[in-house]
Amino acid sequence: AWLRRLKRWLSLAMTLLLASTPQPALALEHVTVALPGQPEKKLSGEPIVEARDGGMLLKTADGAIHRLPGSTIRDRKSDSEPLVPLTREELTAQLLAELPAGFRIHNSKNYIVCYNTTPTYAEWTSSLLERLQRAFISYWKKQKSPVKEPEQPLVVLVFADQASYADYSKKDLG
């Protein structure tokens, strides 16, 4: 039963991975968005998918994928510049600036683990994720499915307890 669940999870993850693989962009999009209950925000990135209503999924230099409904886009301009992903150091600095005080960083080959738990737990988490990623990529390569390793380190947030997670997630989840 657990193997069937793992295969279903891997199938879903692969679908999401393939759907989020950006196509070569002709231009960098500079978008001003007004999301409900938030001040206007300027984003620059590659459009991954564009919707009929003018909305899009936009991948920014930090690797984040923003869902932008057409009704939230106030201004949009293009240029011919390519998207330049942030380096590990730039991404780490951005994360530490955005996270609450007390968060630290643990780096592994493919992950940046931001944590307010113990260093031992952060290391264990990254070790588990590295093994899962190797298994995931190996599985899909054996299935002869195109798999591309991430261009940037993947970011993981590990919270010490449910209260610190709930406090952090209020801005996104309400």
C-alpha positions, -999 to +999 in steps of 0.1 A: +000+000+000+028+025+008+045+016-024+013+025-044+010+058-025+047+066-032+042+058-069+011+081-070+030+108-051+060+105-075+036+106-105+020+138-092+054+153-084+066+145-119+035+161-135+041+192-115+078+192-123+072+189-160+044+215-159+067+240-141+097+235-164+100+269-180+101+271-218+128+294-232+116+329-227+119+355-254+117+383-229+118+391-192+084+404-180+082+433-155+048+431-138+032+453-112+005+434-093-020+443-067-030+412-047-060+415-024-050+429+010-014+436+000+004+467-014+013+468-050+044+447-058+068+447-087+080+414-100+103+405-129+107+370-143+099+345-171+063+337-178+058+299-176+022+298-186-001+326-197-039+324-192-066+337-214-076+363-189-041+378-191-029+361-159+002+340-157+026+319-137+058+339-134+091+325-124+113+350-106+151+350-102+148+334-067+131+304-083+097+313-069+066+307-091+040+334-086+004+328-096-009+361-109-046+362-119-052+387-148-073+409-125-043+416-103-019+427-130-018+465-131+011+470-155+032+447-177+063+455-198+088+432-216+124+435-225+149+412-242+170+404-211+172+368-200+162+357-165+194+354-144+188+331-114+201+342-080+233+325-069+232+304-037+247+333-018+222+358-031+193+335-024+205+328+011+209+365+019+174+372+005+159+344+026+175+355+058+162+390+052+127+378+047+125+352+075+119+360+112+148+365+135+164+333+148+164+314+115+197+299+103+208+283+071+220+248+064+233+241+029+235+208+011+242+199-025+207+207-038+189+224-008+190+255+013+174+246+046+162+276+066+155+265+101+147+276+137+152+242+151+184+224+160+213+221+135+211+183+138+175+183+127+182+206+097+211+183+086+188+152+090+161+170+069+185+179+041+199+144+041+165+129+037+156+153+010+188+146-009+180+108-008+144+114-020+156+136-049+181+110-060+154+083-059+129+106-077+152+114-106+164+078-108+128+065-110+118+089-138+150+083-158+142+046-157+108+054-170+125+072-199+108+105-189+128+137-193+140+149-160+160+180-154+178+186-122+169+220-105+188+250-118+190+265-083+190+251-048+156+242-036+145+261-005+131+243+025+116+260+056+117+240+088+099+254+118+106+245+155+069+241+162+034+246+149+030+280+165+061+295+147+048+280+114+013+294+120+027+328+128+049+329+097+022+316+073-005+341+084+005+365+057+000+339+030-028+318+044-047+343+065 
